[in-house]
Amino acid sequence: MIIMMQRFGVSGIAIFLLLASCATPGRFVVTNLGYEPAEYTESTIYALPKTGLKVDVNYQKDVFIPGPYADYALRLLGIAGVKKNREESYRLGEVKIETNTEPDGKAFYSLTSQNGKINYELINWALTNNLILAGNFLSDTDIDVQKIQDGTNGIQFKNVTMESNVEMKEQTIYKTVITDTSFVRVPVTSQQIERKTLEKKAEEATKLILEIRSDRYYLAAGIVDPMPDNFNLQAAFNELDKLEEEYLSLFVGKSFTEYLRKGYYIIPEGSVEKEHIVLDHFSDERGLASGEGESVELRIEPAGNAKSFRNLLPQGPEAEVYNHFYYRIPEVCDIKVVHGNRLLFNKRISIYQAGALVNVKTASGIVTQ
């Protein structure tokens, strides 16, 4: 008992005082569920906890769409280096991990009193400290398999011009007129509606950009006189900036980012050795594609704090061993999420199933007469 007090500190002292406070001894036994003794006065069921990991990985897709007037950016606006092809790239974003405690289906125990009644104080202490589970054994956790958080796919270039998309063009044709002595070709002028060429529309957009810049200059220089009443100069600048940006995008293109959050629910095996779990495969060129790119791995490395308990104490209820109360302490593990050589997440998290079963031996405290 002194050894247990040294290991558990204040908690160990609390257990010791609790066990020593009961006046009348009783006898109880802890067994695997279904192996209870034939004769008993009272029984209760509890389970050892295990840890589930809810892993959320954010993936990003960056898309660039060239402007319809990209070929004329240098000649009409003097903008060099404009990209003229659609581009897509992918990135790994933030990783979050949350823990969820649920009952271990391989570790359901019965605590059976063979004389007297069960004193639930020690059991409640173990429940309060999450060392055992009892009552409602259901586990409820929300997993997002695929959820688009944001996205602006389907970009359109709407503000292509303030002018009509068509123009009237005159065309001269010749008609042959028969006279008494000869055939005479007579010119006839006709008008036809034609769609403007891309170059023509680019020239109109360039003119609008220059007019916007001119208007902004006149406002900034205070040349507009008189100014309208209650005129909001800053709001005017903001609107002119937005309008210019829309027209410039016709030449320099548009970019947008699409965010995909994918959730994974992992229950570690609870091995005393390292665990490597592949969550997905990801490449910078193709993004999430099955079997392509380097793996996104969850790595679990036990720190070894529960090793001595596993080596010194039995890891299951012993047959015909009385007045031993069993519970589980977790193993502290280094949890990492990596993609290739890149570390995405690193944190120490307690994993119950990687820990050790310990027990408190007492002649009283659990049951009383």
Stockholm file with secondary structure:
# STOCKHOLM 1.0

chainA/1-369         MIIMMQRFGVSGIAIFLLLASCATPGRFVVTNLGYEPAEYTESTIYALPKTGLKVDVNYQKDVFIPGPYADYALRLLGIAGVKKNREESYRLGEVKIETNTEPDGKAFYSLTSQNGKINYELINWALTNNLILAGNFLSDTDIDVQKIQDGTNGIQFKNVTMESNVEMKEQTIYKTVITDTSFVRVPVTSQQIERKTLEKKAEEATKLILEIRSDRYYLAAGIVDPMPDNFNLQAAFNELDKLEEEYLSLFVGKSFTEYLRKGYYIIPEGSVEKEHIVLDHFSDERGLASGEGESVELRIEPAGNAKSFRNLLPQGPEAEVYNHFYYRIPEVCDIKVVHGNRLLFNKRISIYQAGALVNVKTASGIVTQ
#=GR chainA/1-369 SS CHHHHHHHTHHHHHHHHHHHHCCSCCEEEEEETTCCCSSCSEEEEEEEEEEEEEEEEEEEEEEEECCTTGGGIIIIICCCSCCCSCEEEEEEEEEEEEEEEEEEEEEEEEEEEEESEECCHHHHHHHHTTSSBCSCCCCCCCCCSSEEEECCCSCCCCCSCSSCSEEEEEEEEEEEEECSSCEEEEEEEEEEEEECCHHHHHHHHHHHHHHHHHHHHHHHHTCSCSCCTTCCHHHHHHHHHHHHHHHHHHHHCEEEEEEEEEEEEECCCCCSSCEEEEEEEEETTTEECTTCSEEEEEEEEECCTTHHHHHHSCSSCCTTCBSEEEEEEEEEEEEEEEETTEEEEEEEEEEEEEEEEEEEECSSSSEEC
#=GC SS_cons         CHHHHHHHTHHHHHHHHHHHHCCSCCEEEEEETTCCCSSCSEEEEEEEEEEEEEEEEEEEEEEEECCTTGGGIIIIICCCSCCCSCEEEEEEEEEEEEEEEEEEEEEEEEEEEEESEECCHHHHHHHHTTSSBCSCCCCCCCCCSSEEEECCCSCCCCCSCSSCSEEEEEEEEEEEEECSSCEEEEEEEEEEEEECCHHHHHHHHHHHHHHHHHHHHHHHHTCSCSCCTTCCHHHHHHHHHHHHHHHHHHHHCEEEEEEEEEEEEECCCCCSSCEEEEEEEEETTTEECTTCSEEEEEEEEECCTTHHHHHHSCSSCCTTCBSEEEEEEEEEEEEEEEETTEEEEEEEEEEEEEEEEEEEECSSSSEEC
//
